C-alpha cells in the first residue's frame, strides 16, 4: 500500500487540476451563467451553502433511486444525478472565478474583473489546497456552495431589460 501513496496523490492532484481546464472551457462557452452563479455566491454564501447541502442530499437520493433494477425511477434518478453533477461542475467554475477575482482584487490587480485569469488562479489555488486534509474539507464545502449558487442562478428569475419604446417626434 505504501508504494501506491505517491501514485494516489498524483491521481488526486491530476483529478482536481483537471477541473481547471474544464472551468476555463465553461467560462468561454457559458460566460453569462457563470457570472450570474458567481454573483449569487458572492451575494449569499450562506444561502448557497444551504441550497447546496440540500442539493447534495437530493443527489444522494437520486443516485439511490438510479440504482434500482428497473422502472421509471431509475431513469429519473439517473437524469437527476447527471443534472446535479453538471450544475456542481458549473458551480465549481463559478467558485474558482470568485476566489481568483477576490485574490486579484486584494493584490490591486486590474485582472480582478477579467474572467479567465480569475478562474485560472482560483482553480489552481483550490486544486493545490486539496492536497491537505483541511483543504479537502474546504474543497467539499466550496463544491457544496458552488452547487447551491448554480441552482440559485439556474432557478431564479432573471430581470428582463426594460423595453424602451421609441418616442414619436413631436408635431408642432
Secondary structure, DSSP 8 states (H G I E B T S, - for coil): -GGGHHHHHHHHHHHHHHHHHHHHHHHHH-HHHHHHHHHHHHH-HHHHHHHHHHHHHHHHHHHHHHTSSSSHHHHHHHHHHHHHHHHHHHHHHHHHHHHHHHHHHHTT-GGGG-HHHHHHHHHHHHHHHTTSHHHHHHHHHHHHHHHHHHHHHHHS----------------
